[in-house]
Amino acid sequence: MPEYLGVDTSNYTTSAAVYVSEENRIYQTKKLLPVKEGELGLRQSDAVFHHTKQLPEMIEQLFSENSIAMPKTVTASARPRNIEGSYMPCFLCGEGFARSYAAVTGAKLYTTSHQIGHILAALYSADRLDLVNERFIAFHVSGGTTDCLLCEPDNECVLRITEIGTSLDLKAGQAVDRTGVMLGLRFPCGAELEKLAMNANKHFKAKPVLKDGNCCLSGLENKCGNMLDSGEASENIAKYCLDFIAETILAMTDHAIDKYGELPLVFAGGVMSDVIIRDRIISRYPSASFAQPQFSCDNAAGVAIYGYLKTTGEK
């Protein structure tokens, strides 16, 4: 039975996954990197240390808790995006493991980008892997990206990605976390900010700032800070933050469709697991595909599937 191993050592999560193609099933383990209370992230040196400690634990857990044969293909996310100069030291942990595994076992070795892993995980969980054979528009919205992307089939790297729009300053996930920490929540703040926003009793109109399809989100952080200083309830600030991000993504989507036509829409990344944001987008674009929550945040599922697509495509 063909099994495909994937590892992803992002700036937030250590993850490992195996895709069993005959079952079309993902087995995965993942663990957040520890962040001290009140802080907004990790230095790369700390991230590398924690991945070095956690990755063996994730591999041991993955294979001890599931009946999985030795994979014949291993893939690692080796860079944030497939563009020149895209590099973060934390990805060396997963890439180093994959290279070692392949050298010892003779497994096929592939590397891809963290971003492509996110998109493929979303396609898998939405049962839309067929889209790798056509053009579509994908959003990758997380702590490090707020990207609107044109995706096209590519024999070399599965998906050829062209940026349509991005954030010119703060990323959506950063806005969520900075607002959350401002309100006394623990990083990462997405789930707790959503829970807080569900109890809002006011609605504030959100007006996104776009420049040729690119968004600006630094004003959102400032606005939330001003609301807090003026005594606004935390629940209402949380709701405004998420509404602003939702309206921004909708405006970027409108721009992309005006430019490239009504292509299929796919939404990936941790921020897109937020129910308030997702429901607002679906109300405008009901046919859009979203990653299921367990495949929205950083994970190795799409990285494992990349190995499957490359292996079967090369036969």
C-alpha positions in Angstrom: 0.0 0.0 0.0 1.6 3.3 -1.1 2.2 5.8 1.8 3.6 9.3 1.5 5.3 11.0 4.4 5.3 14.8 4.8 7.0 17.0 7.4 6.5 20.7 8.0 8.5 22.8 10.5 6.9 26.2 10.3 7.4 29.2 12.6 4.4 28.1 14.7 3.9 24.3 14.5 5.8 21.1 14.2 3.8 18.6 12.1 4.2 15.2 10.4 1.6 13.4 8.2 1.3 10.3 6.1 -1.1 10.2 3.1 -2.3 6.7 2.3 -3.4 7.0 -1.3 -5.5 3.7 -1.5 -7.6 4.9 1.4 -7.4 8.7 0.4 -6.7 9.2 4.1 -4.4 11.4 6.1 -2.8 10.4 9.4 -1.2 13.4 11.1 0.4 14.7 14.3 1.2 18.3 15.1 2.3 20.4 18.1 2.4 24.2 18.5 5.8 25.7 19.4 5.7 27.1 23.0 5.4 30.9 23.2 5.7 32.7 26.5 2.6 34.5 27.8 2.3 38.1 26.5 4.7 37.5 23.6 3.8 37.6 19.9 5.9 34.9 18.5 9.4 33.3 18.5 12.9 34.1 17.3 14.0 31.8 14.6 16.8 30.3 16.9 14.1 29.4 19.4 11.9 27.9 16.7 14.7 25.7 15.5 15.4 24.5 19.0 11.8 23.5 19.6 11.4 21.8 16.2 14.6 19.8 16.9 13.0 18.6 20.2 9.5 18.1 18.9 9.9 16.6 15.4 11.1 13.2 16.7 8.2 13.2 19.2 5.7 13.8 16.3 7.2 11.1 14.1 7.2 8.6 17.1 3.6 9.5 17.9 2.5 9.2 14.2 3.8 5.7 13.7 3.2 4.3 17.2 -0.5 5.3 17.2 -1.3 4.2 13.6 -0.7 1.1 11.6 1.4 2.6 8.8 3.9 0.8 6.6 7.3 2.4 5.8 6.6 5.3 3.4 8.5 5.1 0.1 8.3 8.9 -0.5 9.2 11.7 1.9 8.5 15.4 1.3 9.5 18.4 3.4 8.5 22.0 3.2 11.9 23.7 2.7 10.9 27.4 2.3 7.9 29.7 3.0 7.1 30.3 -0.7 8.3 29.3 -4.1 10.0 32.6 -4.9 13.6 33.6 -5.0 15.0 34.5 -1.6 12.2 32.9 0.4 13.9 31.4 3.4 13.4 30.8 7.1 15.9 28.7 9.2 13.1 26.8 10.9 12.3 24.8 7.7 15.9 23.3 7.8 14.7 21.0 10.6 12.1 19.3 8.5 14.2 19.3 5.4 17.2 17.8 7.3 15.0 15.0 8.6 13.6 14.2 5.2 17.0 14.1 3.5 18.2 11.7 6.3 15.2 9.5 6.0 15.6 9.3 2.2 19.3 8.5 2.5 18.7 5.7 4.9 15.6 4.1 3.4 16.1 4.8 -0.3 12.8 6.7 -0.4 12.1 9.3 -3.0 12.8 12.8 -1.7 10.9 16.0 -2.6 10.8 19.5 -1.2 8.1 22.1 -1.7 7.0 25.3 -0.1 5.0 25.8 3.0 2.5 27.8 1.0 1.9 25.0 -1.6 1.4 22.6 1.4 -1.3 24.9 2.8 -3.1 25.0 -0.6 -2.9 21.3 -1.2 -4.2 20.6 2.3 -7.2 22.8 1.6 -7.9 21.1 -1.7 -7.7 17.7 0.0 -10.0 18.6 2.9 -12.5 20.2 0.5 -12.4 17.2 -1.8 -11.1 19.4 -4.6 -7.7 17.9 -5.5 -9.0 17.9 -9.1 -8.3 21.6 -9.2 -4.5 20.9 -9.5 -5.3 20.3 -13.2 -6.8 23.8 -13.8 -6.6 27.4 -13.0 -8.0 28.7 -9.7 -7.6 31.5 -7.2 -6.3 30.7 -3.8 -6.0 32.7 -0.6 -3.3 31.9 1.9 -4.1 33.9 5.0 -2.0 33.3 8.2 0.4 34.9 10.6 3.0 35.4 7.9 0.9 35.9 4.8 -2.2 37.6 3.4 -1.9 36.5 -0.2 -4.3 36.2 -3.1 -2.8 33.9 -5.6 -3.4 32.7 -9.2 -2.7 28.9 -9.2 -2.0 27.0 -12.4 -0.9 23.4 -13.2 2.8 22.9 -13.3 4.8 19.7 -14.0 7.8 20.8 -12.0 6.3 22.0 -8.8 2.6 20.8 -9.1 1.3 24.4 -8.9 2.7 27.5 -10.5 1.8 30.5 -8.3 1.4 34.1 -9.4 0.7 36.7 -6.8 -2.4 38.8 -7.4 -2.4 40.7 -4.2 -0.9 40.7 -0.7 -0.7 42.9 2.4 1.6 45.9 2.1 2.2 46.0 5.9 0.6 43.9 8.7 -0.6 40.4 7.9 -4.1 39.2 8.8 -2.8 36.7 11.4 -0.6 39.3 12.9 -3.6 41.7 13.2 -5.5 38.9 15.0 -2.7 38.1 17.4 -1.8 41.7 18.2 -5.5 42.5 18.8 -5.9 39.4 20.9 -2.8 40.1 23.1 -4.0 43.7 23.4 -7.2 42.3 24.9 -5.3 40.0 27.3 -5.6 36.7 25.3 -2.7 34.2 24.9 -0.8 33.9 21.7 -1.8 32.5 19.2 -5.1 34.3 19.7 -7.4 33.2 16.8 -9.7 30.8 18.6 -10.1 32.9 21.7 -10.7 36.1 19.6 -13.4 34.4 17.7 -15.0 33.2 20.9 -14.9 36.7 22.3 -16.4 38.2 19.1 -19.4 35.9 19.3 -20.7 37.9 22.2 -20.4 41.3 20.6 -23.4 43.6 20.9 -22.4 46.3 18.5 -21.6 46.5 14.8 -19.0 48.9 13.5 -18.7 49.4 9.7 -15.4 48.0 8.4 -14.0 49.8 5.3 -11.0 47.9 3.8 -8.0 49.8 2.4 -6.9 48.4 -1.0 -4.2 49.6 -3.4 -4.3 47.9 -6.8 -5.4 44.6 -5.2 -3.0 44.9 -2.2 -4.4 45.5 1.2 -3.2 47.5 4.2 -4.0 46.3 7.7 -1.8 48.4 10.0 -4.7 50.8 10.5 -6.8 48.0 11.9 -4.4 47.5 14.8 -4.4 51.2 15.5 -8.2 51.4 15.3 -8.5 48.5 17.8 -6.1 50.2 20.2 -8.1 53.4 20.0 -11.3 51.5 20.7 -9.8 49.9 23.7 -8.5 53.3 25.0 -12.0 54.8 24.6 -13.5 52.0 26.8 -15.1 49.9 24.1 -16.0 46.3 25.2 -13.5 43.7 24.3 -16.2 41.6 22.5 -17.0 44.5 20.2 -13.3 45.1 19.4 -12.8 41.5 18.6 -15.8 41.5 16.3 -14.6 44.6 14.5 -11.1 43.1 13.9 -12.6 39.9 12.3 -15.2 41.9 10.3 -12.4 44.2 8.9 -10.3 41.2 7.8 -13.4 39.5 6.2 -14.2 42.7 4.3 -10.6 43.0 3.2 -10.4 39.5 1.8 -13.7 40.0 0.0 -12.4 43.2 -1.6 -9.2 41.4 -2.7 -11.4 38.5 -4.1 -13.5 41.0 -6.0 -10.3 42.5 -7.5 -9.0 39.1 -8.5 -12.2 38.0 -10.2 -12.4 41.3 -12.1 -8.8 40.6 -13.3 -8.9 36.9 -14.1 -12.6 36.0 -14.3 -14.8 33.8 -12.2 -12.3 31.0 -11.4 -12.8 28.5 -8.5 -12.0 30.0 -5.1 -10.0 28.2 -2.5 -9.2 29.6 1.0 -6.3 28.2 3.1 -4.4 29.2 6.2 -5.1 29.5 9.9 -7.1 32.7 9.7 -9.5 31.1 7.2 -10.7 28.7 9.9 -12.4 31.6 11.7 -16.2 31.0 11.5 -17.1 34.7 11.3 -14.7 35.4 8.4 -15.6 32.2 6.6 -19.3 32.7 6.8 -19.0 36.3 5.6 -17.1 35.1 2.5 -19.5 32.2 1.8 -22.4 34.7 1.9 -20.9 36.4 -1.1 -19.2 33.4 -2.8 -21.2 30.3 -1.8 -19.2 27.9 -4.1 -15.9 28.8 -2.4 -13.8 25.9 -1.0 -12.4 26.1 2.5 -9.9 23.9 4.3 -11.5 22.0 7.2 -10.3 23.4 10.6 -7.7 20.6 11.2 -6.2 21.4 7.7 -6.4 25.2 8.0 -3.7 25.8 10.5 -0.1 24.8 9.8 0.1 21.1 9.0 2.0 18.6 7.0 -0.9 17.0 5.1 -0.5 19.0 1.9 3.2 18.4 2.0 2.6 14.6 2.1 0.1 15.0 -0.8 2.7 16.9 -2.8 4.9 13.8 -2.7 1.9 11.7 -3.9 1.2 14.0 -6.8 4.9 14.2 -7.8 5.4 10.4 -7.6 2.2 9.5 -9.6 2.9 12.3 -12.1 6.4 10.9 -12.8 5.3 7.3 -13.4 
